[in-house]
Amino acid sequence: MNFFKYFYYLRFRPKIFLSKKSYSMLGEDLEIGKFFYNKSNGFYIDVGCYHPLEGNNTNLLYQRNWRGINIDANSLSIELFNMARPQDININLAVDQKKSQTKLFFRKEINMLNTISKKFAKIHFLKGFEEKLVNTDTLDSIIEKTIYKGRKIDFLNIDVEGNELNVLHSLNFNLYEPKLVCIEIHNPDKMYTYDEAKIIESPIYNFLQKSGYKKKWNKEFSFIFEKIKK
């Protein structure tokens, strides 16, 4: 990537020129920082990482000397991470329940709403969308190929526009035991609306409850779950 393209996508387009108190969309990184207020050198995984600064839940942790794995199906996103977060492991894949290939649905070269869920694309990309084949792998398999194999996860962030449940099923929670999980949960009838009764009944909410987590915080469609101590 040439310098001008890097500068445009990393700094100019998101209008980020100086350090900020929060890089998240809804202040998630501030809540995450409070939870890990006295921990340095932590380990995070960000699935559907999109951008190293804009709308990002792990950049403040990176600034505190945390390191981890950032994963996205969009190759441009990973190029930006390689430039802005070179001490992380940045991987260009879609996370799913098996190693394979699938279609990525998108409107722009880089966009928050890129997805491998055709249902999600049809709901949100009303003016049409493009598609391309991308490689998939499980979260377990991805971690096993890095220096973090077998290491407990401090913070797990999942933002994959309709494929969150498959990502959860692709991780061995008994082995990696994330202390904190941030994930989007949407009203199944209408995206980006909040209906507490339907959220609590959702497969994502139920999966995390059964895996030993309780809701710690939420704002709109973004939820943070904490591992219940045994």
Backbone bond lengths (Angstrom), bond angles and torsions (degrees), N, CA, C in turn:
res aa  C-N    CA-C-N  psi(-1)  N-CA   C-N-CA  omega(-1)  CA-C   N-CA-C  phi
1 M - - - 1.460 - - 1.535 109.09 -
2 N 1.348 118.16 131.57 1.448 118.90 179.88 1.528 110.83 -76.61
3 F 1.337 115.61 165.57 1.461 121.16 -173.06 1.525 112.12 -59.05
4 F 1.335 117.69 -42.31 1.464 120.95 -174.43 1.530 111.43 -67.82
5 K 1.319 115.92 -38.41 1.455 119.07 177.32 1.522 110.07 -67.71
6 Y 1.326 116.64 -42.28 1.471 121.69 176.81 1.528 110.44 -58.78
7 F 1.333 117.10 -47.54 1.464 121.16 -178.37 1.525 110.45 -63.83
8 Y 1.320 117.28 -40.36 1.468 120.84 -178.86 1.524 111.18 -62.86
9 Y 1.325 117.63 -51.40 1.465 120.62 -174.85 1.525 112.91 -77.36
10 L 1.311 116.83 -27.92 1.461 118.79 -176.04 1.527 112.96 -90.90
11 R 1.315 117.26 -33.70 1.466 120.17 -173.83 1.526 114.13 -122.25
12 F 1.333 117.57 -50.19 1.466 120.20 -170.97 1.519 112.34 -72.97
13 R 1.337 117.03 -51.17 1.467 118.44 -176.17 1.525 112.53 -62.47
14 P 1.353 119.71 -45.35 1.470 118.51 176.44 1.530 113.42 -81.13
15 K 1.354 116.48 -1.29 1.473 122.18 177.82 1.533 111.49 56.76
16 I 1.334 115.35 48.34 1.464 121.36 177.66 1.525 108.53 -117.41
17 F 1.320 116.20 106.78 1.454 120.82 -178.03 1.531 112.51 -116.15
18 L 1.337 117.13 -22.44 1.456 121.68 -178.57 1.523 109.52 -128.26
19 S 1.322 116.59 164.34 1.461 120.46 175.28 1.531 109.63 -62.20
20 K 1.318 115.87 145.32 1.456 121.39 -178.16 1.525 109.89 -121.80
21 K 1.334 115.22 162.01 1.460 119.47 175.53 1.512 110.87 -72.88
22 S 1.337 116.69 -30.49 1.468 121.17 179.99 1.517 109.52 -144.99
23 Y 1.338 115.46 138.34 1.461 121.46 177.13 1.529 111.62 -110.97
24 S 1.320 117.37 -7.75 1.462 121.80 -177.19 1.527 111.19 -75.50
25 M 1.326 115.89 164.45 1.460 120.78 176.05 1.519 111.84 -70.13
26 L 1.336 116.52 -41.01 1.465 120.78 -171.14 1.526 112.54 -124.44
27 G 1.327 117.13 19.44 1.450 120.60 178.83 1.512 114.58 83.40
28 E 1.327 117.31 16.71 1.465 120.47 -178.86 1.527 111.79 -59.36
29 D 1.342 116.70 -40.37 1.466 118.57 -175.45 1.531 112.51 -64.38
30 L 1.335 117.19 -26.87 1.460 119.90 176.91 1.526 110.75 -69.90
31 E 1.346 116.79 -40.60 1.468 121.26 176.89 1.527 110.65 -66.51
32 I 1.318 115.87 -40.76 1.469 120.50 178.88 1.531 110.02 -63.82
33 G 1.332 115.89 -41.57 1.457 120.63 178.63 1.517 112.82 -62.57
34 K 1.337 116.53 -37.43 1.467 120.48 177.58 1.528 110.53 -64.37
35 F 1.316 116.49 -41.26 1.464 121.19 -178.53 1.526 110.86 -63.52
36 F 1.337 116.29 -39.43 1.468 121.38 -177.98 1.535 111.01 -106.08
37 Y 1.332 116.43 35.65 1.465 120.33 -170.12 1.524 113.49 -58.72
38 N 1.331 118.10 -30.33 1.468 120.12 -175.93 1.526 112.63 -110.51
39 K 1.346 117.04 17.08 1.467 119.71 -176.73 1.528 110.20 -111.25
40 S 1.297 116.05 127.68 1.464 122.00 172.62 1.523 108.51 -115.09
41 N 1.311 115.98 164.12 1.474 121.69 178.24 1.529 112.65 58.76
42 G 1.326 116.85 35.57 1.455 120.34 177.97 1.523 112.20 -78.58
43 F 1.336 114.79 175.22 1.463 122.67 -176.11 1.525 109.57 -125.24
44 Y 1.331 116.71 123.83 1.465 121.54 177.95 1.524 110.75 -122.67
45 I 1.333 113.91 158.23 1.460 121.42 168.72 1.522 107.27 -130.04
46 D 1.326 116.06 130.07 1.464 122.17 -179.48 1.522 108.51 -119.58
47 V 1.329 116.41 108.42 1.467 122.16 -178.72 1.528 108.31 -99.93
48 G 1.323 116.02 120.76 1.453 120.70 -171.97 1.515 109.84 81.62
49 C 1.331 115.20 48.77 1.471 121.13 -167.65 1.528 113.51 -71.13
50 Y 1.318 118.90 -25.92 1.465 126.05 172.97 1.525 113.94 64.44
51 H 1.332 118.98 -68.23 1.463 122.29 -171.88 1.528 109.04 -147.86
52 P 1.327 118.53 137.60 1.475 119.70 -175.91 1.522 114.66 -69.07
53 L 1.330 117.93 -16.18 1.455 121.38 -179.63 1.527 112.02 -123.57
54 E 1.295 117.62 -55.21 1.463 122.04 -173.70 1.535 111.84 -68.82
55 G 1.333 116.35 123.97 1.459 120.41 178.09 1.516 113.09 60.39
56 N 1.328 117.42 31.77 1.461 120.96 -171.64 1.523 111.49 -105.04
57 N 1.321 116.78 135.81 1.464 122.07 -176.95 1.530 114.25 -96.18
58 T 1.338 117.95 -3.46 1.470 119.53 -175.93 1.530 113.88 -118.75
59 N 1.325 118.42 -6.03 1.467 119.14 -175.91 1.525 112.74 -63.40
60 L 1.330 117.64 -38.93 1.466 119.47 177.06 1.525 110.80 -62.89
61 L 1.329 117.23 -35.54 1.466 120.51 176.27 1.528 110.46 -66.48
62 Y 1.316 116.16 -41.58 1.472 120.25 177.58 1.527 110.66 -58.78
63 Q 1.326 115.77 -40.02 1.464 120.45 178.23 1.526 112.03 -65.72
64 R 1.332 116.76 -22.61 1.471 122.04 177.61 1.527 111.61 -93.47
65 N 1.309 116.47 16.43 1.465 122.96 175.93 1.527 113.91 77.84
66 W 1.323 117.33 15.94 1.456 119.96 168.29 1.533 108.10 -74.00
67 R 1.333 115.35 156.79 1.456 120.72 176.09 1.529 108.96 -141.34
68 G 1.338 115.65 161.35 1.457 116.99 -179.56 1.509 114.16 -177.10
69 I 1.332 114.89 -152.90 1.455 123.65 -175.67 1.523 108.64 -120.92
70 N 1.322 115.87 127.22 1.464 121.87 175.29 1.523 108.32 -114.15
71 I 1.336 116.86 130.83 1.468 121.60 -173.33 1.519 109.29 -129.75
72 D 1.329 116.70 132.33 1.460 120.49 175.45 1.520 110.04 -152.80
73 A 1.332 115.69 146.60 1.462 120.76 179.61 1.528 112.02 -76.20
74 N 1.325 116.91 -15.61 1.457 121.86 -179.07 1.527 110.14 -91.11
75 S 1.307 117.62 120.47 1.468 121.39 -176.44 1.532 111.96 -65.09
76 L 1.334 118.43 -33.05 1.459 120.69 179.24 1.524 110.76 -64.99
77 S 1.318 116.82 -39.24 1.471 119.89 176.78 1.524 110.51 -56.97
78 I 1.316 116.71 -44.11 1.466 120.55 -178.09 1.527 111.32 -70.02
79 E 1.332 118.14 -34.14 1.458 120.06 174.20 1.530 110.57 -59.99
80 L 1.323 116.71 -42.02 1.465 120.99 179.35 1.530 110.99 -65.27
81 F 1.323 116.70 -41.07 1.473 120.08 177.04 1.524 111.50 -64.26
82 N 1.324 116.93 -39.68 1.464 119.34 179.24 1.528 111.26 -61.58
83 M 1.314 116.72 -31.53 1.457 120.82 179.48 1.526 112.11 -82.28
84 A 1.338 116.80 -44.09 1.465 120.64 -174.80 1.522 113.15 -87.35
85 R 1.337 117.66 -26.70 1.462 121.42 -175.25 1.533 109.35 -132.01
86 P 1.337 117.57 61.97 1.466 120.41 -173.52 1.516 114.53 -67.39
87 Q 1.324 118.59 -16.98 1.461 120.21 179.76 1.527 112.71 -88.79
88 D 1.319 116.39 -3.76 1.464 120.94 171.35 1.523 109.98 -88.96
89 I 1.324 116.18 165.94 1.459 122.15 170.06 1.528 106.76 -97.58
90 N 1.324 116.63 119.28 1.463 122.34 -172.75 1.523 109.72 -117.38
91 I 1.333 116.08 121.69 1.464 121.10 -166.80 1.523 110.96 -126.20
92 N 1.329 115.40 128.65 1.463 122.62 179.81 1.533 110.13 -93.14
93 L 1.341 114.93 88.77 1.461 122.70 177.79 1.524 108.96 -151.97
94 A 1.324 115.78 159.92 1.461 121.12 165.41 1.521 107.48 -97.99
95 V 1.317 117.25 138.91 1.469 120.90 179.47 1.520 109.06 -93.75
96 D 1.321 115.70 128.77 1.466 121.65 179.87 1.526 107.76 -147.94
97 Q 1.326 116.55 -171.07 1.467 119.43 -175.13 1.522 113.58 -86.22
98 K 1.339 117.87 0.01 1.458 119.57 176.79 1.528 109.95 -155.78
99 K 1.311 115.36 160.76 1.461 122.24 176.56 1.520 108.29 -80.07
100 S 1.324 117.19 119.19 1.453 120.36 -174.83 1.525 109.58 -168.16
101 Q 1.310 115.90 -156.47 1.459 123.12 169.74 1.520 108.65 -128.90
102 T 1.328 115.94 149.09 1.451 120.19 177.49 1.512 108.45 -148.53
103 K 1.320 116.91 174.66 1.457 121.03 179.83 1.526 110.43 -92.73
104 L 1.325 115.51 135.67 1.459 122.53 170.96 1.518 107.69 -100.51
105 F 1.334 116.14 128.69 1.457 121.70 -179.37 1.533 108.31 -105.65
106 F 1.333 116.76 130.30 1.460 119.97 -173.94 1.526 110.41 -154.60
107 R 1.343 114.54 161.67 1.468 121.24 177.59 1.519 112.42 -110.14
108 K 1.339 116.37 -35.06 1.458 121.27 -176.04 1.514 109.57 -128.40
109 E 1.332 115.52 171.00 1.459 120.12 -179.21 1.519 111.02 -59.59
110 I 1.334 116.21 -38.31 1.462 120.60 173.60 1.517 107.92 -141.07
111 N 1.343 115.82 131.18 1.461 120.73 -175.04 1.516 108.81 -158.12
112 M 1.336 117.11 145.05 1.460 121.31 179.76 1.515 112.63 -61.98
113 L 1.331 117.50 -26.29 1.461 120.41 -171.33 1.526 114.18 -99.11
114 N 1.323 119.51 13.64 1.461 119.35 173.01 1.524 109.11 -56.43
115 T 1.334 116.80 140.03 1.465 119.51 -172.49 1.527 111.29 -152.08
116 I 1.332 115.98 154.96 1.469 119.92 170.66 1.529 110.43 -102.33
117 S 1.328 116.17 5.96 1.462 121.28 176.66 1.530 109.41 -95.18
118 K 1.325 116.64 111.67 1.470 119.61 -179.40 1.524 110.73 -65.64
119 K 1.332 117.42 -33.68 1.465 121.35 176.78 1.517 110.55 -60.26
120 F 1.325 116.63 -45.77 1.460 121.35 178.91 1.525 110.19 -62.14
121 A 1.342 117.13 -43.62 1.460 121.34 -179.23 1.528 111.59 -61.85
122 K 1.325 117.23 -41.61 1.460 120.34 -179.40 1.529 111.89 -66.02
123 I 1.345 116.53 -32.93 1.468 120.22 179.41 1.523 110.93 -72.55
124 H 1.329 117.46 -40.41 1.463 121.03 -169.87 1.522 114.84 -100.75
125 F 1.305 117.69 -25.82 1.466 119.77 -176.95 1.530 109.14 -102.10
126 L 1.313 116.33 67.70 1.464 121.83 -173.11 1.526 112.66 -67.29
127 K 1.321 116.93 -22.26 1.471 120.50 179.30 1.522 111.71 -93.79
128 G 1.328 115.58 13.48 1.448 119.93 178.74 1.516 112.84 98.03
129 F 1.332 116.38 166.92 1.455 120.98 -178.02 1.515 110.38 -154.97
130 E 1.312 115.15 162.90 1.457 121.84 175.20 1.524 108.80 -101.27
131 E 1.309 115.59 167.65 1.464 119.53 178.56 1.526 110.30 -146.13
132 K 1.329 115.08 152.27 1.457 121.05 175.59 1.513 108.64 -151.74
133 L 1.319 116.64 157.58 1.456 121.25 178.25 1.525 110.71 -78.85
134 V 1.326 115.38 136.74 1.471 120.73 175.28 1.525 108.43 -132.94
135 N 1.316 115.81 156.90 1.462 121.11 177.82 1.525 110.25 -83.44
136 T 1.328 116.18 146.60 1.457 122.02 177.48 1.526 110.08 -122.90
137 D 1.319 114.74 156.75 1.460 120.85 172.97 1.525 107.44 -157.22
138 T 1.321 116.51 164.46 1.466 120.41 177.53 1.527 109.55 -80.48
139 L 1.312 115.88 157.99 1.461 119.93 178.42 1.531 110.07 -66.12
140 D 1.318 117.11 -38.99 1.471 120.70 175.97 1.521 111.47 -55.20
141 S 1.337 115.73 -48.81 1.460 120.79 -176.81 1.523 111.31 -64.95
142 I 1.325 116.45 -39.68 1.462 120.49 179.69 1.524 110.45 -62.69
143 I 1.334 117.03 -47.22 1.464 120.68 -178.04 1.526 110.80 -64.08
144 E 1.332 116.58 -39.56 1.462 121.18 -176.76 1.525 112.86 -60.85
145 K 1.339 116.96 -21.96 1.464 121.02 -178.64 1.530 112.36 -92.30
146 T 1.327 116.93 7.70 1.463 120.78 -178.64 1.531 110.66 -119.55
147 I 1.318 115.27 177.11 1.467 120.94 177.48 1.521 112.31 -68.62
148 Y 1.338 116.78 -10.71 1.463 120.97 -176.46 1.537 112.94 -93.23
149 K 1.311 117.16 8.95 1.470 120.73 179.94 1.530 110.15 -53.33
150 G 1.330 116.16 124.13 1.460 121.77 176.46 1.514 115.18 80.90
151 R 1.336 118.64 -4.55 1.468 120.75 -178.36 1.530 110.07 -83.18
152 K 1.316 116.79 134.98 1.460 121.80 177.75 1.531 109.51 -60.64
153 I 1.317 116.08 140.48 1.468 121.51 -179.62 1.524 108.97 -90.76
154 D 1.307 115.78 128.22 1.465 119.12 175.03 1.527 110.58 -77.67
155 F 1.321 116.30 -49.66 1.474 120.15 -177.14 1.521 110.48 -135.09
156 L 1.335 115.47 128.02 1.464 122.54 177.40 1.515 109.16 -116.53
157 N 1.318 116.47 122.37 1.463 122.23 178.27 1.528 108.97 -113.39
158 I 1.336 116.86 129.55 1.466 120.89 -179.18 1.524 108.91 -130.48
159 D 1.341 115.81 120.03 1.468 121.51 179.31 1.518 107.58 -145.12
160 V 1.329 116.01 85.80 1.469 119.95 -171.16 1.523 113.15 -127.14
161 E 1.315 117.02 22.17 1.464 122.86 169.26 1.532 113.15 49.11
162 G 1.315 115.70 66.10 1.458 120.61 172.76 1.514 115.54 100.42
163 N 1.343 117.72 -6.04 1.470 119.89 -178.65 1.532 111.68 -114.39
164 E 1.330 116.98 18.43 1.469 121.32 -174.22 1.529 113.09 -60.18
165 L 1.318 117.33 -42.54 1.460 120.17 -176.45 1.523 111.44 -63.29
166 N 1.330 117.50 -39.68 1.460 120.59 177.91 1.523 111.51 -64.11
167 V 1.324 116.95 -36.01 1.468 120.37 176.76 1.528 109.90 -63.71
168 L 1.330 116.78 -45.71 1.461 120.70 178.60 1.526 111.47 -58.31
169 H 1.322 116.55 -43.50 1.468 120.55 -179.17 1.529 112.23 -68.94
170 S 1.330 117.28 -17.10 1.467 119.97 -177.56 1.527 113.09 -88.39
171 L 1.350 116.92 -0.45 1.459 121.36 -178.85 1.517 110.93 -113.41
172 N 1.315 116.84 136.48 1.460 122.56 174.84 1.533 108.43 -80.44
173 F 1.324 116.74 97.02 1.459 121.40 -176.69 1.529 111.65 -69.02
174 N 1.317 117.49 -27.67 1.466 119.85 178.21 1.520 111.42 -67.79
175 L 1.333 116.59 -30.93 1.458 121.09 -179.37 1.524 111.65 -86.06
176 Y 1.331 117.19 -46.65 1.464 120.00 -169.89 1.526 113.78 -95.72
177 E 1.315 119.11 -22.30 1.469 124.60 170.67 1.531 115.19 38.31
178 P 1.316 119.03 63.44 1.468 119.30 178.07 1.531 111.11 -55.16
179 K 1.328 116.60 134.27 1.467 119.81 178.74 1.526 111.42 -73.01
180 L 1.340 115.85 -34.26 1.457 121.59 -177.34 1.523 108.33 -139.86
181 V 1.332 116.38 136.42 1.465 121.86 179.81 1.521 108.65 -126.55
182 C 1.321 116.83 126.84 1.465 121.39 172.59 1.526 107.58 -111.18
183 I 1.330 116.06 128.82 1.460 120.12 -173.44 1.525 109.64 -152.30
184 E 1.333 116.84 150.53 1.451 120.75 175.45 1.531 109.84 -89.11
185 I 1.337 115.37 135.95 1.465 121.34 173.39 1.520 107.05 -129.87
186 H 1.316 115.84 123.93 1.459 120.16 -175.86 1.520 111.84 -111.84
187 N 1.302 115.41 151.00 1.456 122.05 170.00 1.526 107.78 -58.63
188 P 1.334 119.15 122.40 1.463 120.18 -176.51 1.524 113.74 -64.67
189 D 1.336 117.12 -21.53 1.456 120.29 -178.96 1.520 113.08 -84.82
190 K 1.327 116.16 -29.89 1.453 120.50 -178.46 1.521 108.81 -154.63
191 M 1.330 116.04 115.21 1.455 120.50 -178.20 1.529 110.76 -61.79
192 Y 1.326 114.95 150.98 1.461 123.48 175.64 1.523 112.78 62.09
193 T 1.323 117.07 29.58 1.467 122.08 168.35 1.526 106.72 -124.58
194 Y 1.329 115.40 155.32 1.460 118.96 -175.17 1.521 110.27 -114.90
195 D 1.321 116.24 119.54 1.457 123.57 174.94 1.526 105.86 -130.97
196 E 1.334 116.43 102.51 1.471 120.63 -171.23 1.522 112.56 -56.87
197 A 1.336 117.09 -41.43 1.462 119.56 -178.30 1.525 111.36 -61.66
198 K 1.320 116.52 -42.14 1.465 119.99 -178.87 1.526 111.39 -74.12
199 I 1.321 116.41 -33.42 1.462 119.85 177.70 1.526 110.16 -63.54
200 I 1.335 116.77 -46.33 1.463 121.39 -178.87 1.525 111.68 -62.50
201 E 1.321 116.52 -29.75 1.468 120.92 179.23 1.522 112.60 -86.38
202 S 1.319 118.21 -3.61 1.463 121.11 -174.43 1.527 111.17 -69.96
203 P 1.341 117.51 152.18 1.466 121.08 178.86 1.532 113.02 -59.71
204 I 1.322 118.02 -35.12 1.468 120.75 179.84 1.516 110.34 -65.71
205 Y 1.331 116.87 -48.10 1.466 121.95 -179.99 1.529 110.14 -60.08
206 N 1.329 115.97 -45.33 1.468 120.80 -179.42 1.525 111.76 -65.39
207 F 1.323 116.74 -39.74 1.465 120.19 178.91 1.526 110.55 -60.17
208 L 1.314 116.89 -46.76 1.454 120.50 -177.80 1.525 111.72 -68.72
209 Q 1.314 117.47 -38.03 1.472 119.98 176.01 1.528 110.74 -61.04
210 K 1.312 115.87 -46.81 1.462 119.89 -178.82 1.530 111.76 -67.77
211 S 1.325 116.53 -22.79 1.467 121.04 179.10 1.527 112.01 -87.14
212 G 1.339 116.70 2.12 1.456 120.32 175.14 1.519 115.23 96.09
213 Y 1.344 116.57 30.61 1.456 120.48 -178.96 1.527 110.68 -118.69
214 K 1.324 115.12 152.13 1.468 121.00 174.45 1.524 108.48 -127.35
215 K 1.326 115.49 147.75 1.454 119.87 179.19 1.523 109.89 -66.64
216 K 1.322 115.65 129.03 1.459 121.38 179.19 1.522 111.43 -104.29
217 W 1.327 116.55 -33.70 1.468 121.17 -172.78 1.514 108.85 -161.01
218 N 1.326 116.85 147.47 1.460 118.89 166.84 1.521 110.24 -155.44
219 K 1.298 114.14 152.13 1.455 122.29 173.62 1.511 106.89 -143.72
220 E 1.342 115.08 120.00 1.457 120.84 -174.87 1.530 109.01 55.30
221 F 1.328 118.44 -121.86 1.462 122.31 -174.71 1.525 113.46 -94.40
222 S 1.330 117.68 0.73 1.464 121.58 -177.46 1.525 110.18 -98.73
223 F 1.345 116.60 128.47 1.462 122.72 -175.51 1.524 110.46 -125.65
224 I 1.325 115.32 142.44 1.461 121.25 172.45 1.525 107.94 -118.83
225 F 1.341 115.72 128.55 1.455 122.80 179.98 1.525 109.72 -115.81
226 E 1.314 115.71 140.03 1.454 122.42 179.31 1.519 110.43 -110.19
227 K 1.328 116.76 137.54 1.460 121.33 176.30 1.526 109.36 -68.22
228 I 1.317 116.23 127.96 1.467 121.29 178.55 1.518 108.29 -74.30
229 K 1.317 116.43 128.11 1.464 120.93 179.96 1.515 110.31 -71.87
230 K 1.318 116.08 136.33 1.466 121.05 -178.70 1.524 110.84 -80.60
